[in-house]
Amino acid sequence: MAIVLFALIILFKRIFSEDDPTNKPAAAPRDSKKLILGYRLLQMVDHLKQHKSQLFSYLKLQGKPVNTGDLWGM
């Protein structure tokens, strides 16, 4: 997964040129640390992965018929 995230970072760097306003650092509402939009999007994807794993674990504990294929979309 780290390789995919690294590839996305490189892709965002190529898409957003120096003149592009999306390449300027900005703070998020709950985080005063300023990062460019691409990094913010990657943080959001990583955060959603965490919730997906939490939901998977919760459903397994409830005895629901889920497997790792459901978790990874297989």
N, C-alpha and C positions, 0 to 999 in steps of 0.2 A: 504494500500500500504506500510505503514511503516513496518508492520510485514513481508511482503515479502522481503523488502530490508534487514531487520535484519536477516532473514533466509539466504539470499544470502551471507551476510557478514560471518556468521558462516560457511556456506558451503565453501567459499573461504579460510577461516582460516584452515579448515580441509584438503582441497586439497593441499594447498601450505605448505609444511613442513618448518622447520627452515633452512634446507640446500638448499632449492629451491631458485635459484636466483630471481625468480619472487616475492619472499617475501621481497626482499630488497627495501627500499624506493627509489623512483626516482621522479625527477621533470618532469612535463609536459612542452611542448614547450611554452605555454602561462601562466603557473602558476609555480612559483619558489618553492612553498610549496611541500615538498617531501612526497609522499604517496605510499603505496604498490599498485601493479597492480589491485588487487581486488577492492579496494576503487576507483581507477581511472575508472574502468569499471562501477561501480555503479553510479559515477558522470555522465558518458557519457549517461547511460540509463535515468537518471533523466533529463538531459539536452534535450534529444530527446523527452521525454514526454512533456516538455514545448513547444517545437516546434509543436508537434502534437495538443496540445490544442490551440495554436495560429492559426494553419491552420483551425481547426474546427470552431473557432470563426469567422475567415475571411470568410469562406464559408457560414456560417449562415447569416452574414451580407449581403452577395451577393444574398441571397435568394435561395441558392442551396438546394436541398432536402437531407439534412443530419440530423441525429438524434444521440442521445447519444449511440445507438447501434453501429453506425459507429465509434464513438470515442473510444469505449472500445472493439471493435471487437466482438460484439454479433450478 
